[in-house]
Amino acid sequence: MPYSELKNSPVASSEPPAPTHGDARNPVKVFFDGGCPLCRREIDHYRRLSALGPIEWIDIAIDDDALRNHGLTREAAMARFHVLDTADQWQTGVPAFLELWSHLPVYRWMARILRASRLENLLDKVYVRFASWRLRRRCDNDSCSTN
């Protein structure tokens, strides 16, 4: 699915809500590609940090049920980083990273600075190029499925 369609899909949010810290009833849900070595290393780094609230880590490479339960297609999940925030609103791409970072020590300051600087749209355009490259590289030679 082209970025323009993903950006306007129901799983994309045009304006992220103000970050709130998760609670046990409704943790932040992070959907990541555990089959991607780069993605896995980055998520492992985040998991080692002491989150400011509960975070549910969902590996889309092995958890088809979670995708179905949240109405997220494998194609969309593989194409962009997805976070379901505590208000059950989808954040994708750079806004998803900022949402995740707002729940992590040190990174929460980076999220605040980036939001205040209004660089989200520019950074998201750069992210789209990276995500496209990552997906092509990851799925080269039918090594993954996006259906």
C-alpha positions in Angstrom: 0.0 0.0 0.0 1.5 3.4 -0.9 2.4 5.8 1.9 -0.4 8.2 0.8 -3.0 5.5 1.4 -1.4 4.4 4.7 -1.3 8.0 5.9 -5.0 8.3 5.3 -6.0 4.9 6.5 -7.9 4.3 9.7 -4.7 3.2 11.4 -3.0 6.5 10.8 -3.6 9.6 13.0 -3.1 13.1 11.6 -2.7 14.7 15.0 -1.2 12.7 17.9 -3.0 13.2 21.2 -1.0 14.7 24.1 1.1 11.9 25.5 -0.3 10.2 28.6 1.3 7.5 30.6 -0.2 4.0 30.3 -1.8 2.1 33.1 -2.2 -1.6 33.6 -5.7 -1.6 32.1 -4.6 0.1 28.9 -0.9 -0.1 28.2 0.8 1.4 25.2 1.0 -1.3 22.5 4.1 -1.3 20.3 3.9 -3.3 17.1 7.4 -4.2 15.8 9.0 -6.5 13.3 11.0 -9.0 15.3 12.2 -10.6 12.1 14.1 -7.5 11.2 17.5 -7.5 13.0 17.7 -3.7 13.1 14.2 -3.3 14.4 14.7 -6.1 17.0 17.9 -4.4 18.3 16.2 -1.1 18.7 13.2 -2.6 20.5 15.5 -4.6 22.7 17.2 -1.4 23.7 13.9 0.3 24.5 12.7 -2.8 26.5 15.8 -2.6 28.8 14.8 0.9 29.9 12.5 1.5 32.8 9.3 2.6 31.2 7.2 5.2 32.9 4.1 3.0 32.5 3.3 -0.5 31.1 4.2 -1.2 27.5 3.0 -4.2 25.6 5.5 -5.3 23.0 3.9 -7.1 20.1 6.1 -8.9 17.5 4.2 -8.8 14.2 6.5 -11.4 12.8 5.0 -14.1 15.1 1.7 -12.7 16.4 -0.9 -12.8 13.7 -3.7 -12.9 16.4 -2.7 -9.5 17.8 -2.8 -8.0 14.3 -6.3 -9.4 13.7 -7.5 -8.4 17.2 -6.4 -4.8 16.6 -7.7 -4.6 13.0 -4.2 -4.0 11.7 -3.1 -5.7 8.4 0.2 -7.3 8.0 0.9 -5.1 5.0 0.3 -1.9 7.0 2.3 -3.2 10.1 5.3 -4.1 7.9 5.2 -0.8 6.1 5.3 1.5 9.1 6.0 1.4 12.8 2.7 1.3 14.7 1.9 2.2 18.3 -1.6 2.1 19.9 -1.6 4.8 22.5 -3.4 4.7 25.9 -6.4 6.4 24.3 -6.6 3.5 21.7 -5.5 5.9 18.9 -3.1 4.6 16.3 0.2 6.5 15.8 2.4 5.5 12.9 5.9 6.4 11.7 7.5 9.3 13.5 4.5 10.1 15.7 4.6 6.4 16.8 8.2 6.8 17.9 7.4 10.0 19.7 4.5 8.3 21.5 6.8 5.4 22.6 9.6 7.7 23.6 7.2 9.8 25.7 6.9 6.7 28.0 10.7 6.1 28.3 13.2 8.0 30.4 15.6 10.3 28.5 13.7 9.7 25.3 10.6 11.5 26.7 12.7 14.7 26.6 13.6 14.0 23.0 9.9 13.5 22.2 9.0 16.8 23.8 11.8 18.7 22.0 10.8 17.2 18.6 7.1 17.9 19.1 7.9 21.5 20.2 10.2 22.1 17.2 7.4 21.0 14.8 9.8 18.7 13.0 7.4 15.7 13.0 6.2 16.1 9.4 9.7 16.6 8.0 11.1 13.7 10.0 8.1 11.5 8.9 9.0 12.1 5.3 12.5 10.9 5.9 11.1 8.0 7.9 8.9 7.0 4.9 11.9 6.7 2.7 13.8 4.6 5.3 10.7 2.4 6.0 10.3 1.7 2.3 14.0 0.8 2.0 13.7 -1.4 5.1 10.7 -3.2 3.8 12.3 -3.9 0.4 15.5 -5.2 2.1 13.6 -7.2 4.7 11.2 -8.8 2.2 13.8 -9.4 -0.6 13.5 -12.9 -2.1 10.1 -13.6 -0.4 11.7 -13.7 3.1 8.6 -12.2 4.6 4.9 -12.0 3.9 2.9 -8.9 3.7 -0.4 -10.6 3.0 
